[in-house]
Amino acid sequence: MWYKEISTASTMGIILSVGKHKAVLRRGEWRCADLEWERRLNRWTEEWLQSGQAPGLAEVNQELAVAREMAARSGGRVLYVARSSPERALRDFFPKRQYRLAFPDLE
């Protein structure tokens, strides 16, 4: 069956406890039952990555670095960490580090 070929590391990310909720970081995106926490964590993550204060792309575990920073900001704690592929993490987080420049319409 197809699911036997998928390892836990490829399907799980990091679980963070924030208040009464749990948030899951997977493929560079936060998911949480509380939509406000989900939006806040995703916004904080993107701002932190673009600020230049985040570890560089050479960081072995990008997801763990993000989770630790978000735990510190939210007063939460990291509950579970599944090992992730460094290549996949680089692919997931590289676009988030790009600056968004506002160019006026050329019309």
ROLOLO-324898 format. One record per residue: residue in three letters; x, y, z of N, C-alpha, C, CB in turn. Coordinates in steps of 0.001 Angstrom, whole numbers, plus 500000, padded with zeros to 6 digits. Glycine has a CB too. Layout:
+------+--------+---------+--------+---------+----------+--------+--------+---------+--------+---------+----------+--------+
: type : n.east : n.north :   n.up : ca.east : ca.north :  ca.up : c.east : c.north :   c.up : cb.east : cb.north :  cb.up :
+------+--------+---------+--------+---------+----------+--------+--------+---------+--------+---------+----------+--------+
:  ala :      X :       Y :      Z :       X :        Y :      Z :      X :       Y :      Z :       X :        Y :      Z :
...
+------+--------+---------+--------+---------+----------+--------+--------+---------+--------+---------+----------+--------+
end
This chain:
+------+--------+---------+--------+---------+----------+--------+--------+---------+--------+---------+----------+--------+
: type : n.east : n.north :   n.up : ca.east : ca.north :  ca.up : c.east : c.north :   c.up : cb.east : cb.north :  cb.up :
+------+--------+---------+--------+---------+----------+--------+--------+---------+--------+---------+----------+--------+
:  met : 500836 :  498822 : 500000 :  500000 :   500000 : 500000 : 500884 :  501246 : 500000 :  499048 :   499996 : 501213 :
:  trp : 500356 :  502334 : 499464 :  501130 :   503554 : 499320 : 501572 :  504139 : 500655 :  500334 :   504570 : 498567 :
:  tyr : 500760 :  504045 : 501720 :  501093 :   504679 : 502982 : 502261 :  504018 : 503698 :  499901 :   504677 : 503871 :
:  lys : 502579 :  502786 : 503369 :  503706 :   502116 : 504007 : 505036 :  502707 : 503568 :  503676 :   500632 : 503698 :
:  glu : 505043 :  503361 : 502411 :  506275 :   503948 : 501912 : 506532 :  505333 : 502479 :  506239 :   504014 : 500414 :
:  ile : 505556 :  505921 : 503130 :  505711 :   507259 : 503669 : 506189 :  507158 : 505106 :  504388 :   508053 : 503581 :
:  ser : 507315 :  507783 : 505395 :  507833 :   507749 : 506763 : 507144 :  508825 : 507594 :  509375 :   507948 : 506779 :
:  thr : 507209 :  508672 : 508898 :  506629 :   509664 : 509794 : 507274 :  511018 : 509575 :  506785 :   509232 : 511253 :
:  ala : 508571 :  511038 : 509330 :  509278 :   512305 : 509150 : 508769 :  513073 : 507938 :  510770 :   512055 : 509011 :
:  ser : 508275 :  512383 : 506939 :  507805 :   513102 : 505756 : 506370 :  513585 : 505912 :  507916 :   512217 : 504530 :
:  thr : 505638 :  513085 : 506916 :  504255 :   513499 : 507080 : 504054 :  514393 : 508301 :  503368 :   512287 : 507184 :
:  met : 504946 :  514335 : 509249 :  504823 :   515151 : 510452 : 505836 :  516272 : 510403 :  505014 :   514303 : 511723 :
:  gly : 505582 :  517296 : 511182 :  506513 :   518399 : 511293 : 506851 :  518607 : 512745 :  505939 :   519679 : 510676 :
:  ile : 506481 :  519754 : 513236 :  506751 :   520113 : 514624 : 505441 :  520523 : 515271 :  507808 :   521257 : 514724 :
:  ile : 505240 :  520081 : 516497 :  504029 :   520451 : 517238 : 504430 :  521435 : 518331 :  503315 :   519183 : 517849 :
:  leu : 503714 :  522549 : 518364 :  503956 :   523617 : 519316 : 502715 :  523797 : 520171 :  504332 :   524936 : 518595 :
:  ser : 502887 :  523915 : 521459 :  501781 :   524196 : 522363 : 501720 :  525704 : 522571 :  501945 :   523436 : 523727 :
:  val : 500580 :  526303 : 522223 :  500368 :   527739 : 522428 : 499054 :  527925 : 523178 :  500352 :   528519 : 521061 :
:  gly : 499152 :  528337 : 524412 :  497945 :   528486 : 525228 : 497237 :  527153 : 525369 :  496997 :   529528 : 524617 :
:  lys : 495942 :  527153 : 525029 :  495148 :   525928 : 525113 : 495155 :  525149 : 523805 :  493720 :   526259 : 525503 :
:  his : 495964 :  525578 : 522854 :  495944 :   524989 : 521515 : 497287 :  524371 : 521142 :  495559 :   526040 : 520489 :
:  lys : 497217 :  523551 : 520138 :  498417 :   522977 : 519523 : 498485 :  523492 : 518098 :  498400 :   521400 : 519561 :
:  ala : 499684 :  523807 : 517662 :  499902 :   524243 : 516284 : 500938 :  523306 : 515665 :  500376 :   525751 : 516219 :
:  val : 500765 :  523013 : 514397 :  501665 :   522111 : 513686 : 502363 :  522894 : 512577 :  500892 :   520882 : 513105 :
:  leu : 503687 :  522820 : 512561 :  504478 :   523426 : 511494 : 504879 :  522316 : 510534 :  505739 :   524179 : 512059 :
:  arg : 504422 :  522432 : 509307 :  504731 :   521414 : 508301 : 504875 :  522098 : 506954 :  503628 :   520308 : 508250 :
:  arg : 505966 :  521802 : 506270 :  506248 :   522369 : 504949 : 506247 :  523900 : 504974 :  505221 :   521866 : 503934 :
:  gly : 506701 :  524466 : 506108 :  506843 :   525914 : 506209 : 505589 :  526679 : 506574 :  507339 :   526427 : 504947 :
:  glu : 504504 :  525978 : 506854 :  503226 :   526624 : 507188 : 502714 :  526117 : 508528 :  502173 :   526366 : 506082 :
:  trp : 502158 :  527039 : 509305 :  501534 :   526673 : 510573 : 500069 :  526327 : 510353 :  501670 :   527813 : 511599 :
:  arg : 499586 :  525326 : 511076 :  498172 :   524957 : 511097 : 497753 :  524855 : 512559 :  497908 :   523602 : 510325 :
:  cys : 496598 :  525428 : 512860 :  496105 :   525416 : 514234 : 494589 :  525476 : 514203 :  496693 :   526599 : 515060 :
:  ala : 493934 :  524847 : 515172 :  492473 :   524889 : 515249 : 491985 :  526305 : 515518 :  491964 :   523939 : 516341 :
:  asp : 492796 :  527104 : 516196 :  492462 :   528504 : 516446 : 493018 :  529324 : 515286 :  493038 :   529000 : 517829 :
:  leu : 492129 :  529821 : 514436 :  492540 :   530528 : 513216 : 493376 :  531766 : 513515 :  491317 :   530926 : 512410 :
:  glu : 493080 :  532453 : 514605 :  493864 :   533641 : 514950 : 495313 :  533273 : 515277 :  493227 :   534373 : 516141 :
:  trp : 495516 :  532194 : 516037 :  496876 :   531736 : 516329 : 497580 :  531295 : 515048 :  496850 :   530578 : 517349 :
:  glu : 496857 :  530614 : 514180 :  497457 :   530164 : 512923 : 497954 :  531354 : 512105 :  496442 :   529342 : 512105 :
:  arg : 497104 :  532359 : 511951 :  497491 :   533553 : 511197 : 498664 :  534274 : 511855 :  496301 :   534506 : 511066 :
:  arg : 498612 :  534395 : 513167 :  499664 :   535085 : 513903 : 501005 :  534355 : 513736 :  499291 :   535195 : 515400 :
:  leu : 501006 :  533047 : 513909 :  502248 :   532283 : 513771 : 502816 :  532379 : 512359 :  502012 :   530821 : 514135 :
:  asn : 501957 :  532287 : 511353 :  502423 :   532409 : 509967 : 502967 :  533806 : 509682 :  501285 :   532085 : 508994 :
:  arg : 502292 :  534833 : 510195 :  502769 :   536209 : 509988 : 504097 :  536434 : 510702 :  501722 :   537227 : 510487 :
:  trp : 504198 :  535996 : 511965 :  505445 :   536143 : 512720 : 506589 :  535405 : 512034 :  505268 :   535623 : 514154 :
:  thr : 506301 :  534209 : 511545 :  507339 :   533418 : 510876 : 507864 :  534153 : 509652 :  506792 :   532035 : 510470 :
:  glu : 506956 :  534641 : 508833 :  507376 :   535339 : 507618 : 508150 :  536607 : 507959 :  506160 :   535683 : 506748 :
:  glu : 507670 :  537372 : 508930 :  508373 :   538594 : 509335 : 509764 :  538283 : 509870 :  507565 :   539347 : 510393 :
:  trp : 509870 :  537238 : 510679 :  511156 :   536861 : 511271 : 512138 :  536417 : 510198 :  510966 :   535743 : 512305 :
:  leu : 511665 :  535615 : 509259 :  512547 :   535140 : 508199 : 513041 :  536290 : 507327 :  511829 :   534105 : 507341 :
:  gln : 512199 :  537269 : 507080 :  512581 :   538396 : 506238 : 513383 :  539456 : 506985 :  511353 :   539023 : 505648 :
:  ser : 513365 :  539409 : 508305 :  514049 :   540424 : 509105 : 515566 :  540296 : 509058 :  513585 :   540344 : 510535 :
:  gly : 516052 :  539124 : 508688 :  517490 :   538896 : 508697 : 517993 :  538365 : 510028 :  518209 :   540168 : 508360 :
:  gln : 517115 :  538221 : 511025 :  517503 :   537719 : 512334 : 517443 :  536198 : 512414 :  516619 :   538320 : 513396 :
:  ala : 516797 :  535572 : 511459 :  516668 :   534105 : 511442 : 518001 :  533485 : 511036 :  515533 :   533651 : 510466 :
:  pro : 518251 :  532247 : 511443 :  519474 :   531571 : 511012 : 519520 :  531474 : 509486 :  519566 :   530165 : 511642 :
:  gly : 520694 :  531409 : 508951 :  520864 :   531342 : 507505 : 520354 :  530049 : 506912 :  522304 :   531514 : 507153 :
:  leu : 520396 :  529978 : 505602 :  519921 :   528791 : 504892 : 520787 :  527573 : 505167 :  519877 :   529058 : 503402 :
:  ala : 521964 :  527786 : 505721 :  522845 :   526667 : 506054 : 522395 :  525955 : 507336 :  524286 :   527162 : 506210 :
:  glu : 521452 :  526548 : 508064 :  520915 :   525922 : 509284 : 520409 :  524528 : 508950 :  519770 :   526786 : 509907 :
:  val : 520838 :  523539 : 509720 :  520496 :   522150 : 509434 : 519001 :  521889 : 509575 :  521267 :   521226 : 510352 :
:  asn : 518361 :  522443 : 510595 :  516939 :   522188 : 510825 : 516173 :  523510 : 510852 :  516726 :   521409 : 512149 :
:  gln : 515751 :  523973 : 509688 :  515031 :   525230 : 509561 : 513733 :  525215 : 510365 :  514736 :   525518 : 508096 :
:  glu : 512997 :  524107 : 510311 :  511706 :   524033 : 511007 : 511887 :  524178 : 512511 :  510999 :   522707 : 510690 :
:  leu : 512905 :  523533 : 513067 :  513133 :   523623 : 514504 : 513524 :  525042 : 514907 :  514219 :   522634 : 514935 :
:  ala : 514341 :  525704 : 514105 :  514709 :   527094 : 514392 : 513473 :  527985 : 514406 :  515725 :   527612 : 513354 :
:  val : 512594 :  527804 : 513434 :  511350 :   528578 : 513378 : 510487 :  528261 : 514595 :  510571 :   528278 : 512070 :
:  ala : 510323 :  526993 : 514910 :  509471 :   526596 : 516036 : 509984 :  527157 : 517356 :  509384 :   525075 : 516121 :
:  arg : 511288 :  527136 : 517563 :  511846 :   527684 : 518814 : 511584 :  529181 : 518926 :  513359 :   527414 : 518894 :
:  glu : 511746 :  529893 : 517825 :  511492 :   531340 : 517845 : 510016 :  531621 : 518101 :  511934 :   531989 : 516516 :
:  met : 509125 :  530869 : 517462 :  507690 :   531104 : 517652 : 507259 :  530703 : 519063 :  506870 :   530322 : 516603 :
:  ala : 507894 :  529695 : 519633 :  507601 :   529322 : 521024 : 507997 :  530464 : 521953 :  508349 :   528013 : 521421 :
:  ala : 509147 :  531059 : 521701 :  509597 :   532178 : 522531 : 508644 :  533368 : 522398 :  511030 :   532596 : 522141 :
:  arg : 508204 :  533663 : 521196 :  507299 :   534807 : 520973 : 505915 :  534580 : 521553 :  507176 :   535093 : 519492 :
:  ser : 505439 :  533352 : 521495 :  504065 :   533063 : 521923 : 503964 :  532628 : 523377 :  503474 :   531996 : 521048 :
:  gly : 505102 :  532385 : 524007 :  505075 :   531856 : 525366 : 504710 :  530383 : 525379 :  504094 :   532641 : 526219 :
:  gly : 504841 :  529731 : 524226 :  504519 :   528312 : 524105 : 505746 :  527443 : 524263 :  503865 :   528032 : 522772 :
:  arg : 505587 :  526188 : 523900 :  506741 :   525278 : 523953 : 506625 :  524224 : 522866 :  506852 :   524604 : 525341 :
:  val : 507782 :  523787 : 522419 :  507842 :   522757 : 521390 : 507580 :  521411 : 522064 :  509230 :   522765 : 520644 :
:  leu : 506566 :  520685 : 521561 :  506193 :   519399 : 522149 : 506783 :  518211 : 521404 :  504698 :   519272 : 522184 :
:  tyr : 506916 :  518324 : 520076 :  507332 :   517182 : 519268 : 508080 :  517684 : 518039 :  506109 :   516317 : 518855 :
:  val : 509164 :  517000 : 517723 :  509946 :   517345 : 516532 : 510184 :  516079 : 515726 :  511302 :   518023 : 516916 :
:  ala : 509754 :  516092 : 514474 :  510049 :   514992 : 513555 : 511176 :  515467 : 512646 :  508771 :   514557 : 512720 :
:  arg : 512142 :  514650 : 512454 :  513266 :   515008 : 511591 : 512756 :  515269 : 510181 :  514343 :   513889 : 511586 :
:  ser : 513237 :  516350 : 509587 :  512812 :   516673 : 508233 : 514011 :  516676 : 507297 :  512096 :   518034 : 508198 :
:  ser : 513730 :  516548 : 506045 :  514768 :   516559 : 505021 : 515321 :  517974 : 504882 :  514215 :   516045 : 503663 :
:  pro : 516639 :  518162 : 505002 :  517211 :   519498 : 504842 : 516912 :  520096 : 503466 :  518713 :   519447 : 505064 :
:  glu : 516897 :  519278 : 502438 :  516615 :   519775 : 501089 : 515179 :  520287 : 500992 :  516858 :   518668 : 500045 :
:  arg : 514238 :  519540 : 501574 :  512845 :   519963 : 501543 : 512645 :  521231 : 502358 :  511937 :   518852 : 502064 :
:  ala : 513281 :  521302 : 503516 :  513148 :   522493 : 504360 : 513703 :  523721 : 503642 :  513875 :   522288 : 505707 :
:  leu : 514814 :  523555 : 502962 :  515388 :   524660 : 502197 : 514415 :  525108 : 501113 :  516738 :   524248 : 501571 :
:  arg : 513824 :  524153 : 500428 :  512847 :   524460 : 499370 : 511603 :  525150 : 499953 :  512435 :   523163 : 498625 :
:  asp : 511183 :  524755 : 501140 :  509988 :   525336 : 501756 : 510234 :  526740 : 502299 :  509496 :   524441 : 502872 :
:  phe : 511424 :  526981 : 502865 :  511683 :   528249 : 503531 : 512360 :  529298 : 502661 :  512516 :   528009 : 504722 :
:  phe : 513036 :  528912 : 501587 :  513727 :   529887 : 500748 : 512784 :  530963 : 500210 :  514410 :   529181 : 499593 :
:  pro : 511617 :  530604 : 499650 :  510719 :   531654 : 499125 : 510234 :  532622 : 500203 :  509516 :   531016 : 498453 :
:  lys : 510116 :  532165 : 501443 :  509645 :   533023 : 502523 : 510680 :  534070 : 502915 :  509281 :   532187 : 503729 :
:  arg : 511921 :  533844 : 502549 :  512992 :   534786 : 502876 : 513123 :  535897 : 501849 :  514306 :   534053 : 502995 :
:  gln : 512406 :  535804 : 500773 :  512514 :   536791 : 499710 : 511754 :  538058 : 500078 :  511990 :   536220 : 498391 :
:  tyr : 512355 :  539166 : 499797 :  511698 :   540446 : 500037 : 510640 :  540684 : 498977 :  512720 :   541597 : 500049 :
:  arg : 509556 :  541302 : 499380 :  508499 :   541637 : 498443 : 508582 :  543130 : 498161 :  507093 :   541238 : 498999 :
:  leu : 509004 :  543471 : 496964 :  509136 :   544869 : 496584 : 507858 :  545320 : 495885 :  510372 :   545083 : 495670 :
:  ala : 507385 :  546469 : 496276 :  506159 :   546991 : 495676 : 506529 :  547840 : 494469 :  505335 :   547821 : 496707 :
:  phe : 506247 :  547335 : 493284 :  506488 :   548070 : 492063 : 505177 :  548688 : 491593 :  507096 :   547156 : 490974 :
:  pro : 505205 :  549949 : 491198 :  503972 :   550573 : 490692 : 503569 :  549905 : 489372 :  504166 :   552118 : 490493 :
:  asp : 502289 :  549922 : 489120 :  501798 :   549356 : 487854 : 502398 :  550130 : 486678 :  500235 :   549395 : 487794 :
:  leu : 502711 :  549420 : 485644 :  503324 :   550041 : 484482 : 502297 :  550521 : 483465 :  504269 :   549075 : 483828 :
:  glu : 501041 :  550526 : 483817 :  499988 :   550944 : 482903 : 499807 :  552437 : 482888 :  498698 :   550288 : 483264 :
+------+--------+---------+--------+---------+----------+--------+--------+---------+--------+---------+----------+--------+
end
